[in-house]
Amino acid sequence: MKSNNITVLSNMVNIFSGGRFILKDEREKKEKLLICAKQEFLEKGYNKASLRDICKKAGVTTGALYFFFKDKEDLFATLVQEPLDKLYAIMLKHYQGEMEQIQKGILGKDDHSEDIDAANQVVHYIYRYYEEFQLILTKSQGSRFENSIDRFVSITEQQYRLMANKFAQELNIQQLDDYIIHWTSHMLIDVFVHMLTHKISEKEALKHMNLIIKYLINGWYGMFCLPDKKW
């Protein structure tokens, strides 16, 4: 009897989520819902996705869905929020390192391996969560995630503005205007968007990244005509 009780308890409590314990069969329902929801969103997009169809494919009632998720957007967010937040963190960490170098007076460098490694890290990450980023880029219209790319551009724009101001100050030249800063920020983010929306493989993306980053870096330095640089 004692061993049976232990078995029952081990099968019941498996995870603590949202301030409450979720039983094993509930966890399995939630996993089925997320699998079916991802497929539904990938096929139809956020706006046209049907919660009833998701429940039907998962073999659960709509009541079960609302037990786990507040609404359609909460369901979509459960799929994409964590990968998106981690990508923001990767970007911000790299930008922080760049600014630390610039504050030390390192404006130009011949070795761009750190920048290429950072770009490759992003490629590895977005391909690890390939479907989730496809949802964000191409299937999120109508949700709060539809302008996620704008946030990446905005973060990059803030970084480039700080960098450009520091370059101009140190080299005693005119600052770049806001249009150029915005345009170059879009160029960088569009590199990764293009790879995902054109559905090239991770291997192909990595193969091209080295030259792309060199092109972007040399274009950036070229705008400031840094001395001792060969173009």
Stockholm file with secondary structure:
# STOCKHOLM 1.0

chainA/1-231         MKSNNITVLSNMVNIFSGGRFILKDEREKKEKLLICAKQEFLEKGYNKASLRDICKKAGVTTGALYFFFKDKEDLFATLVQEPLDKLYAIMLKHYQGEMEQIQKGILGKDDHSEDIDAANQVVHYIYRYYEEFQLILTKSQGSRFENSIDRFVSITEQQYRLMANKFAQELNIQQLDDYIIHWTSHMLIDVFVHMLTHKISEKEALKHMNLIIKYLINGWYGMFCLPDKKW
#=GR chainA/1-231 SS CHHHHHHHHHHHEEEEETTEEEEHHHHHHHHHHHHHHHHHHHHHHHHHCCHHHHHHHHTCCHHHHHHHCSSHHHHHHHHHHHHHHHHHHHHHHHHHHHHHHHHTTCCCCSCCHHHHHHHHHHHHHHHHTHHHHHHHHHSCTTSTTTTHHHHHHHHHHHHHHHHHHHHHHHHTCCCCCHHHHHHHHHHHHHHHHHHHHTTCCHHHHHHHHHHHHHHHHHHHHHHHTCTTCCC
#=GC SS_cons         CHHHHHHHHHHHEEEEETTEEEEHHHHHHHHHHHHHHHHHHHHHHHHHCCHHHHHHHHTCCHHHHHHHCSSHHHHHHHHHHHHHHHHHHHHHHHHHHHHHHHHTTCCCCSCCHHHHHHHHHHHHHHHHTHHHHHHHHHSCTTSTTTTHHHHHHHHHHHHHHHHHHHHHHHHTCCCCCHHHHHHHHHHHHHHHHHHHHTTCCHHHHHHHHHHHHHHHHHHHHHHHTCTTCCC
//
